Each structure stands twice: as C-alpha cells, then as structure tokens.
Amino acid sequence: MDLPASELAQPLAPQLWLLVRVGGAVLLGGLIGTEREVAGKPAGLRTHMLVAGTAALIVGLGTLLIGHFESRESSGVLRADPIRLLEALVTGVSFLGAGTIIRSREDHAVHGLTTAASLLFTAVVGATVALEQYVLAAGATLLLLLTLRAMGAVERRWVRGRKE
C-alpha cells in the first residue's frame, strides 16, 4: 500500500524534541562514561554516551510509534505495551555489559561487573530522559557518580586494610 508523500512526512517538532532528549541522555551518559574512563575501565566515555543515547532513542521512538499508529487507527483496537521496550533495552544492554565481564584465571576474581552495571544504569538514565523525567535522570546520574567514586575509595581503603 503506497502512502501519499503528505502521509509519509511527519511533523518536525516531535522529531527535533526527541533529538534534544537523546542529546541530553548522551550528555548524562558522558558524565558516567568519564568516570569509568578515568578509572581505566573497559567501557568508557563513548560507550556510556552511546548506551544512554540509544536508550533514549528507543524509548522516544516507542512513544512516536504509538502516536503514529493511534492517529491512523480509528477502531481503538491498537494496544501498546511500553514495558516491552524497556525489556528489549535491558536485554540488549545486558548482552553488551556481559562483554565487559572477565574472570581471571590466576586469582579467580571477576572483573568488569561494576562497568556492566554502570552500562545498564546508563541505559535506564537514557530511558528516563526520553520519558522527560529530567530531575530524576540528573539525580540518578549524580547518585551513580557518587556511588562509583565514593564507594570506590571506600573499597580501596577496605581492601588495603585487609592486606595489611
């Protein structure tokens, strides 16, 4: 079924507004990624920026998709489950995070779990921005940065104390 050109053209404002939200998510992801980069972790600045931006874009596209098809559906039969977008996002980012986890053969230690968790957290921050919950997204980013930095210092002191 071919649609006329006027049907294919979508309003520019929602697209630009989604682009602004993706940009905001990328910036917050960049803050998280900067901390991971400074700590010398396997997933750093660009990875966290991309994860946050992707999450915001996926959730934002879900919103646009629902609006797009609701406006064309006259019978009211369209049903959407936005939770499925979040489930897909968690699955994809978890797969990405799994690639950062390494088990050392020498000391049987597991490395990269915090980075994997920060990737998942970053994706959720991106989704939060896409849902226009800016205070929550910024506050969650600050909480994560505090957790990574402050608990990292506590952890290093604790490990040092155990070795002495």
Contacts in CASP RR format, 6 or more apart in sequence:
PFRMAT RR
TARGET T0000
AUTHOR 0000-0000-0000
METHOD contacts of the structure
MODEL  1
MDLPASELAQPLAPQLWLLVRVGGAVLLGGLIGTEREVAGKPAGLRTHML
VAGTAALIVGLGTLLIGHFESRESSGVLRADPIRLLEALVTGVSFLGAGT
IIRSREDHAVHGLTTAASLLFTAVVGATVALEQYVLAAGATLLLLLTLRA
MGAVERRWVRGRKE
10 64 0 8 1.000
10 68 0 8 1.000
14 64 0 8 1.000
15 64 0 8 1.000
18 56 0 8 1.000
18 57 0 8 1.000
18 60 0 8 1.000
18 61 0 8 1.000
18 63 0 8 1.000
18 64 0 8 1.000
18 130 0 8 1.000
21 56 0 8 1.000
21 60 0 8 1.000
21 129 0 8 1.000
21 130 0 8 1.000
21 132 0 8 1.000
22 53 0 8 1.000
22 56 0 8 1.000
22 57 0 8 1.000
22 129 0 8 1.000
22 130 0 8 1.000
23 53 0 8 1.000
23 56 0 8 1.000
24 56 0 8 1.000
24 129 0 8 1.000
25 52 0 8 1.000
25 53 0 8 1.000
25 55 0 8 1.000
25 56 0 8 1.000
25 125 0 8 1.000
25 126 0 8 1.000
25 129 0 8 1.000
25 130 0 8 1.000
25 137 0 8 1.000
26 49 0 8 1.000
26 50 0 8 1.000
26 52 0 8 1.000
26 53 0 8 1.000
26 56 0 8 1.000
28 52 0 8 1.000
28 122 0 8 1.000
28 125 0 8 1.000
28 126 0 8 1.000
28 129 0 8 1.000
28 137 0 8 1.000
28 138 0 8 1.000
28 141 0 8 1.000
29 48 0 8 1.000
29 49 0 8 1.000
29 51 0 8 1.000
29 52 0 8 1.000
29 53 0 8 1.000
29 122 0 8 1.000
29 125 0 8 1.000
29 126 0 8 1.000
29 141 0 8 1.000
30 45 0 8 1.000
30 48 0 8 1.000
30 49 0 8 1.000
30 52 0 8 1.000
31 141 0 8 1.000
31 145 0 8 1.000
32 48 0 8 1.000
32 52 0 8 1.000
32 118 0 8 1.000
32 121 0 8 1.000
32 122 0 8 1.000
32 125 0 8 1.000
32 141 0 8 1.000
32 144 0 8 1.000
32 145 0 8 1.000
32 148 0 8 1.000
33 43 0 8 1.000
33 44 0 8 1.000
33 45 0 8 1.000
33 47 0 8 1.000
33 48 0 8 1.000
33 49 0 8 1.000
33 118 0 8 1.000
33 122 0 8 1.000
34 44 0 8 1.000
34 45 0 8 1.000
35 145 0 8 1.000
35 148 0 8 1.000
35 149 0 8 1.000
36 43 0 8 1.000
36 44 0 8 1.000
36 45 0 8 1.000
36 48 0 8 1.000
36 115 0 8 1.000
36 118 0 8 1.000
36 148 0 8 1.000
37 44 0 8 1.000
37 45 0 8 1.000
39 148 0 8 1.000
41 100 0 8 1.000
41 112 0 8 1.000
41 114 0 8 1.000
41 115 0 8 1.000
42 100 0 8 1.000
42 112 0 8 1.000
42 115 0 8 1.000
43 96 0 8 1.000
43 97 0 8 1.000
43 100 0 8 1.000
43 115 0 8 1.000
43 116 0 8 1.000
43 118 0 8 1.000
43 119 0 8 1.000
44 115 0 8 1.000
47 96 0 8 1.000
47 119 0 8 1.000
48 118 0 8 1.000
48 119 0 8 1.000
48 122 0 8 1.000
51 93 0 8 1.000
51 96 0 8 1.000
51 119 0 8 1.000
51 122 0 8 1.000
51 123 0 8 1.000
52 122 0 8 1.000
52 123 0 8 1.000
52 125 0 8 1.000
52 126 0 8 1.000
52 129 0 8 1.000
53 126 0 8 1.000
54 123 0 8 1.000
55 89 0 8 1.000
55 93 0 8 1.000
55 122 0 8 1.000
55 123 0 8 1.000
55 124 0 8 1.000
55 125 0 8 1.000
55 126 0 8 1.000
55 127 0 8 1.000
55 130 0 8 1.000
56 126 0 8 1.000
56 127 0 8 1.000
56 129 0 8 1.000
56 130 0 8 1.000
57 130 0 8 1.000
58 85 0 8 1.000
58 88 0 8 1.000
58 89 0 8 1.000
58 127 0 8 1.000
58 130 0 8 1.000
59 82 0 8 1.000
59 85 0 8 1.000
59 86 0 8 1.000
59 89 0 8 1.000
59 126 0 8 1.000
59 127 0 8 1.000
59 130 0 8 1.000
59 131 0 8 1.000
60 130 0 8 1.000
62 82 0 8 1.000
62 85 0 8 1.000
63 82 0 8 1.000
63 130 0 8 1.000
65 80 0 8 1.000
66 78 0 8 1.000
66 80 0 8 1.000
66 82 0 8 1.000
69 78 0 8 1.000
70 76 0 8 1.000
70 78 0 8 1.000
86 127 0 8 1.000
89 123 0 8 1.000
89 127 0 8 1.000
90 120 0 8 1.000
90 123 0 8 1.000
93 119 0 8 1.000
93 120 0 8 1.000
93 123 0 8 1.000
94 116 0 8 1.000
94 120 0 8 1.000
96 119 0 8 1.000
97 115 0 8 1.000
97 116 0 8 1.000
97 119 0 8 1.000
97 120 0 8 1.000
98 116 0 8 1.000
99 116 0 8 1.000
100 112 0 8 1.000
100 115 0 8 1.000
100 116 0 8 1.000
100 119 0 8 1.000
101 110 0 8 1.000
101 111 0 8 1.000
101 112 0 8 1.000
101 113 0 8 1.000
101 116 0 8 1.000
102 110 0 8 1.000
102 111 0 8 1.000
102 112 0 8 1.000
103 109 0 8 1.000
103 110 0 8 1.000
103 111 0 8 1.000
104 110 0 8 1.000
104 111 0 8 1.000
114 148 0 8 1.000
118 144 0 8 1.000
118 148 0 8 1.000
121 140 0 8 1.000
121 144 0 8 1.000
122 144 0 8 1.000
124 140 0 8 1.000
125 137 0 8 1.000
125 140 0 8 1.000
125 141 0 8 1.000
125 144 0 8 1.000
126 137 0 8 1.000
128 136 0 8 1.000
128 137 0 8 1.000
128 140 0 8 1.000
129 137 0 8 1.000
END
